[in-house]
Amino acid sequence: MWPYYPDLLATPVPRYTSYPTAAEFGDLDPDHYRQALRHAEGDVSLYIHIPFCEKICFYCGCNTAAAGRRQRLESYLDALHREIVHVASLLPPSTRVRRIAFGGGSPNALDPDDFQRLVDALFFNFASPNPTISIELDPRTMTREWAAAINRVGIERASLGVQTFATHCQEAIGRVQSEDCIVQTVDWLRDAGVTSLNFDLMYGLPGQSMHDLEDSLQRTRVLGADRVALFGYAHVPHIVPRQKVIDDNNLPDQRQRFAMAEMGYAYFVTHGYASIGFDHFARPGSDPLASAAFRGKLRRNFQGFTDDSSDILIGLGTSAISSFPHLLAQNEKNSGRYRMIASQHHVAANRGIRRTADDRYRAAVIEQLLCQGRAQLGACLMNEARERLSPFLERGLALIDRQWLEILPGGLPYARSIAVTFDTYRQPNGRKFSSAV
């Protein structure tokens, strides 16, 4: 179904949840972030980072730590509450929070009562008229009490870190969870009022076969996931030291990974899901992401594909990233230093990049390519891109018609490799990034 060109997949590329990417972040004057907050009028979204998990998986590249020490967790929550108050005080009166996303780590590593207090603090400090609330969850630490908290808060969207149903793959990546655990979590969430349920799955895992993957896809569909993110495992132990536990001799090779991605795509589009790019899927008619894709309103931010139309995302918590039209700003990554900064009532953002007009132009092109599969380039980018795009154009993976660049059906798995041709920051070796497929 998809033509396989290993030379076009050889260079690791970003996932482009922003442009410029976080790899380009440098030291940032906190006053730039402070000024951006003071001018953040209208509708905005919030992202709250909870950097704790009950258990740390070997594969995970997120900024997270084990939640075993209650004192450390309480200290972090105290700092987060202080940041909430301070950031809210800087926003203009016209600001309205329309979306709130909790991620991590695993937000359900918190006690449900602590989570409720956190939600109460957000509603008390921010003007939030009936926001859409989403949360990432670890099935291993899901409880009936947590489901009750989700119901009280009115969370409509949840994402489960499933990864795989194959026991030997779970053991290899340090994330063992029974199917009964996942089924129980799904039942609790549906009863709690969750109407959009996402499963995060992975291909390219150690010891994973095509049969293992297909079995996970089937179980996901039977359990009624409304949307699915099928990620390729990114093995980058030089960046994520905990991945050194994983035997890289047991990983599928590039050809096998490509076949897995292809099979996953074919499975979902023939079983009632609409494709969102080549590795995300949503049920038409029941999930907002599919509706946004159909209407050409799909967007991309630090949470991945989204139907969020706001141009402003404010990140709260250690390592959280905020996005404004002219600025990308990241909070202090070290949890200890973050707690110290927040306790002194300072803004926590200290890294980032100020976006030029050219950055914003290229960001729009990259986002359109990944979300809609086509973008209007304009004469300037057209002249620049023709030579770089020639390998994709000559092999029928993309098409240029006047000032429009379109990714053709066979070019879907090469979307990020096509997008990178518009990235002026990329270095030839691309070592900071994962495989294109």
C-alpha positions in Angstrom: 0.0 0.0 0.0 2.8 2.5 1.0 5.9 2.6 -1.2 9.0 1.9 1.0 12.0 4.2 0.4 14.5 3.7 3.2 16.8 6.6 2.0 13.9 9.0 2.7 13.5 7.7 6.2 17.1 7.5 7.1 17.3 10.9 8.8 15.6 11.3 12.2 13.1 14.2 12.2 11.1 16.1 14.8 7.5 15.3 15.6 6.7 19.0 15.1 4.5 19.7 18.0 5.9 23.2 17.6 8.1 25.2 15.2 10.8 26.0 16.1 11.0 22.8 18.1 12.1 22.6 21.7 15.6 21.5 20.5 16.1 25.2 19.5 15.2 26.6 23.0 17.8 28.6 24.7 18.0 30.9 27.7 15.0 33.1 27.9 14.5 36.4 29.8 11.5 35.6 32.1 10.2 39.1 31.4 9.4 38.1 27.8 7.1 35.4 29.2 5.7 37.8 31.7 4.8 40.3 29.0 3.3 37.6 26.8 1.0 36.7 29.7 -0.1 40.3 30.2 -1.2 40.5 26.5 -2.9 37.1 26.4 -6.4 38.3 25.8 -9.4 36.3 24.7 -9.6 32.5 24.7 -6.6 30.5 26.0 -5.9 26.9 27.0 -4.0 25.5 30.0 -1.7 22.6 30.3 -0.8 21.3 33.8 2.2 19.0 34.1 2.2 16.4 36.9 5.7 14.9 36.8 5.0 11.8 38.8 4.2 8.1 38.1 3.6 5.2 40.4 6.2 3.3 38.4 8.7 4.5 35.8 8.6 2.7 32.4 11.9 2.0 30.7 10.9 3.6 27.4 9.5 6.8 28.7 11.1 10.1 27.7 8.8 12.3 29.7 9.9 14.5 32.6 8.6 12.4 35.4 9.7 10.7 38.7 8.4 8.0 41.0 5.6 9.2 43.3 6.7 7.2 46.3 7.8 10.2 48.6 4.7 12.0 49.9 6.8 15.0 51.0 8.2 15.6 47.6 4.8 15.3 46.0 3.2 17.8 48.5 6.1 20.2 48.0 5.5 20.1 44.2 1.8 20.7 44.6 2.4 23.6 46.8 4.7 25.2 44.2 2.2 24.5 41.5 -0.6 26.2 43.4 1.7 29.2 43.9 2.4 29.3 40.1 -1.3 29.1 39.4 -2.0 32.2 41.5 0.9 34.2 40.1 0.3 33.4 36.4 -3.4 34.1 36.8 -2.7 37.5 38.3 -0.7 38.5 35.2 -3.5 37.8 32.7 -5.8 40.6 31.5 -9.4 40.6 32.7 -10.6 39.6 29.3 -8.8 36.2 29.3 -11.0 33.1 29.3 -9.8 29.6 29.8 -11.7 27.3 27.4 -9.6 24.1 27.7 -7.7 22.5 30.5 -5.4 19.5 29.9 -3.7 17.5 32.6 -0.6 15.5 31.6 2.7 14.1 32.9 3.8 11.7 34.1 0.5 10.4 35.2 -1.9 12.8 36.9 -3.6 9.9 38.6 -0.4 9.4 40.6 -1.9 12.1 42.8 -4.4 11.4 45.5 -7.9 12.2 44.1 -8.5 14.8 46.9 -5.2 16.5 45.9 -6.4 16.5 42.3 -9.8 18.0 43.3 -8.0 20.8 45.2 -5.9 21.5 42.1 -8.9 21.8 39.9 -10.6 24.0 42.4 -7.6 26.3 42.4 -7.7 26.6 38.6 -11.4 27.5 38.6 -10.9 30.0 41.5 -8.0 31.8 39.9 -8.8 31.7 36.2 -12.0 32.8 34.4 -13.1 29.4 33.1 -16.6 29.3 31.7 -17.5 25.6 31.1 -14.0 24.5 29.8 -13.3 21.2 28.0 -11.1 19.2 30.3 -8.9 16.3 29.3 -6.5 14.1 31.3 -3.8 11.4 30.7 -4.2 8.3 32.9 -2.2 5.3 33.8 -4.5 2.2 34.0 -2.2 0.6 36.6 -3.1 3.3 39.2 -6.7 3.9 38.2 -9.2 3.5 41.1 -12.9 3.8 41.7 -12.1 6.9 43.8 -10.3 8.5 40.9 -13.2 7.7 38.6 -15.5 9.5 41.0 -13.2 12.6 41.0 -13.3 12.6 37.2 -17.1 12.5 37.3 -17.2 15.4 39.8 -14.9 17.6 37.8 -16.7 16.9 34.6 -13.8 15.6 32.6 -15.0 14.6 29.1 -11.8 13.4 27.5 -9.2 10.9 28.8 -6.2 9.2 27.3 -4.9 5.8 28.5 -1.3 4.8 28.3 -1.9 1.2 27.0 1.1 0.8 24.6 0.6 -2.9 24.1 -1.4 -5.9 25.3 1.5 -8.3 24.6 2.8 -9.5 28.0 6.4 -10.1 26.8 6.5 -6.6 25.3 5.1 -5.1 28.5 7.9 -6.8 30.5 10.6 -5.6 28.0 9.5 -1.9 28.4 8.7 -2.1 32.2 5.0 -1.5 31.9 3.1 -4.6 32.9 -0.7 -4.2 33.1 -3.3 -6.9 32.6 -6.1 -6.6 30.1 -8.5 -6.8 33.1 -6.9 -3.7 34.5 -7.5 -1.8 31.2 -11.1 -3.1 30.8 -11.9 -2.0 34.4 -10.5 1.4 33.7 -12.5 1.8 30.5 -15.7 0.8 32.4 -15.0 3.3 35.2 -14.3 6.1 32.8 -17.4 5.5 30.7 -19.5 5.4 33.8 -17.8 8.7 35.0 -19.0 10.5 31.8 -15.9 10.3 29.6 -17.2 10.6 26.0 -13.8 10.7 24.2 -11.4 8.0 25.1 -8.0 7.7 23.6 -5.6 4.7 23.6 -1.9 5.3 23.2 -0.4 2.4 21.4 3.2 1.7 20.3 4.9 -0.2 17.5 8.6 -0.9 17.1 8.8 -2.3 20.7 11.4 -4.9 21.7 10.3 -8.4 20.8 7.1 -7.1 19.1 5.8 -9.1 16.2 3.2 -8.2 13.6 0.8 -10.6 15.3 1.4 -8.8 18.7 0.6 -5.5 17.1 -2.5 -6.7 15.3 -3.8 -8.3 18.5 -3.4 -5.0 20.4 -5.2 -3.1 17.6 -8.1 -5.6 17.7 -8.4 -5.4 21.5 -8.3 -1.6 21.3 -11.2 -1.5 18.8 -13.3 -4.0 20.8 -12.8 -2.0 23.9 -14.3 1.0 22.0 -11.5 3.5 21.9 -12.8 6.7 20.3 -9.4 7.7 19.1 -6.0 6.0 18.9 -2.4 7.3 18.8 -0.2 4.7 17.3 3.4 5.9 18.0 6.6 4.4 16.8 8.9 3.7 19.8 11.7 6.2 19.7 14.9 4.4 21.0 17.2 7.3 22.0 19.2 6.1 25.0 21.8 8.9 24.4 18.9 11.3 25.4 16.8 9.1 27.7 19.3 7.1 29.9 16.6 4.8 31.3 16.2 3.3 27.8 19.6 1.7 28.2 17.7 -1.1 30.0 16.1 -2.0 26.7 18.0 -4.4 24.5 18.4 -2.7 21.2 19.3 -6.0 19.5 15.7 -7.0 20.1 14.1 -4.1 18.3 12.4 -4.4 14.9 14.4 -2.9 12.1 13.3 0.0 10.0 11.6 -2.2 7.4 9.7 -4.0 10.1 8.7 -0.7 11.7 7.4 0.6 8.4 5.4 -2.6 7.9 3.9 -2.2 11.4 2.9 1.4 10.8 1.4 0.4 7.4 -0.6 -2.5 9.0 -1.8 -0.2 11.8 -3.0 2.4 9.3 -4.8 -0.2 7.1 -6.4 -1.9 10.1 -8.0 1.2 11.6 -9.2 2.8 8.3 -10.9 -0.4 7.4 -12.5 -0.8 10.9 -14.5 2.5 11.2 -11.8 5.0 12.0 -10.7 8.1 10.1 -7.0 8.7 9.7 -5.4 11.8 11.3 -2.1 11.9 9.6 -0.6 8.4 9.3 -0.4 7.4 13.0 -3.6 8.9 14.7 -7.2 7.7 14.2 -10.6 8.8 15.4 -14.2 7.6 15.0 -16.1 9.8 12.6 -19.4 11.1 14.1 -18.4 10.4 17.7 -15.0 12.0 18.3 -14.3 15.7 18.0 -10.8 15.1 16.5 -12.4 13.3 13.5 -14.8 16.2 13.1 -12.1 18.8 13.2 -10.1 16.9 10.6 -13.1 16.7 8.3 -13.8 20.4 8.6 -10.2 21.4 8.0 -9.9 22.7 11.6 -7.3 20.2 12.9 -4.4 21.8 14.8 -1.1 20.6 16.3 0.4 21.7 19.6 2.5 20.2 22.4 -0.2 17.6 23.1 -0.1 16.5 19.5 -3.1 16.6 17.1 -6.0 18.7 18.6 -9.2 20.4 17.8 -8.2 23.3 20.0 -8.5 26.6 18.1 -6.7 28.8 20.5 -3.4 30.4 19.5 -2.3 30.6 23.2 -1.4 27.7 25.4 -0.2 28.4 29.0 1.9 25.6 30.6 1.9 25.2 34.4 4.3 23.0 36.3 7.9 21.9 35.9 9.1 21.6 32.2 5.6 22.7 30.9 5.8 24.7 27.6 3.7 27.8 26.8 2.9 28.8 23.3 2.1 32.3 22.1 2.2 33.6 18.5 5.5 35.4 19.1 7.0 33.2 21.8 7.6 29.7 23.0 8.5 29.5 26.7 9.4 26.5 28.8 9.3 26.3 32.6 12.3 25.2 34.6 12.9 21.5 34.1 14.5 20.6 37.4 11.8 20.0 39.9 13.8 21.3 42.9 14.7 24.6 41.1 11.1 24.9 39.9 9.8 24.6 43.5 12.3 27.3 44.6 11.3 29.7 41.8 7.6 29.3 42.4 8.0 29.8 46.2 9.5 33.2 45.5 6.5 34.2 43.3 8.6 34.4 40.1 7.5 33.1 36.7 9.0 29.7 36.1 9.7 30.1 32.4 13.5 30.4 31.7 14.0 28.7 28.4 12.4 29.2 25.0 12.6 31.2 21.7 11.1 34.3 20.3 9.4 33.5 17.0 10.2 35.7 14.0 7.8 36.4 11.2 9.6 33.8 9.1 9.3 31.2 12.0 5.5 31.8 12.1 5.2 31.5 8.3 7.1 28.2 8.3 5.2 27.0 11.4 1.9 27.5 9.6 3.2 25.5 6.5 4.4 22.6 8.6 1.2 22.5 10.6 -0.9 22.5 7.5 1.1 19.7 5.9 0.8 17.5 9.0 -2.9 18.3 9.7 -4.4 18.8 6.3 -1.8 17.2 4.1 -1.4 20.3 1.9 -0.1 23.8 2.3 0.1 27.0 0.3 3.8 27.9 0.0 3.9 31.3 -1.7 6.6 32.2 -4.2 9.4 32.6 -1.6 9.1 29.1 -0.1 8.3 27.5 -3.4 11.6 28.5 -4.9 13.5 27.4 -1.9 11.7 24.1 -1.5 11.6 22.7 -5.0 15.1 21.2 -4.9 14.7 19.8 -1.5 11.3 18.3 -2.3 12.5 16.7 -5.6 13.0 13.2 -4.1 9.4 13.2 -2.9 8.0 14.7 -6.1 9.9 12.4 -8.4 8.6 9.3 -6.6 5.0 10.4 -6.5 4.8 11.0 -2.8 4.0 14.7 -3.1 2.7 17.1 -5.8 3.1 20.8 -6.5 0.2 22.6 -8.2 0.8 26.3 -8.6 1.6 27.5 -5.1 0.1 24.4 -3.3 2.1 21.5 -2.0 0.1 18.3 -1.4 1.1 15.1 0.2 -0.3 12.2 -1.9 -1.7 9.1 -0.2 1.5 7.1 -0.6 3.4 9.9 0.9 1.6 9.9 4.3 4.4 8.1 6.2 6.9 10.6 4.8 4.9 13.7 6.0 7.4 14.6 8.7 10.3 14.1 6.3 8.6 16.4 3.9 7.9 19.0 6.6 11.5 19.1 7.6 12.4 20.6 4.2 11.0 23.8 5.5 12.9 23.7 8.8 15.8 26.2 8.7 17.1 25.0 12.1 17.8 21.4 11.3 21.4 20.1 11.4 22.3 17.3 9.0 22.8 14.5 11.6 19.4 15.1 13.3 20.6 13.1 16.4 18.1 14.7 18.8 15.1 13.2 17.1 13.4 9.9 16.5 12.8 7.8 13.3 10.4 9.3 10.8 8.3 6.1 11.0 
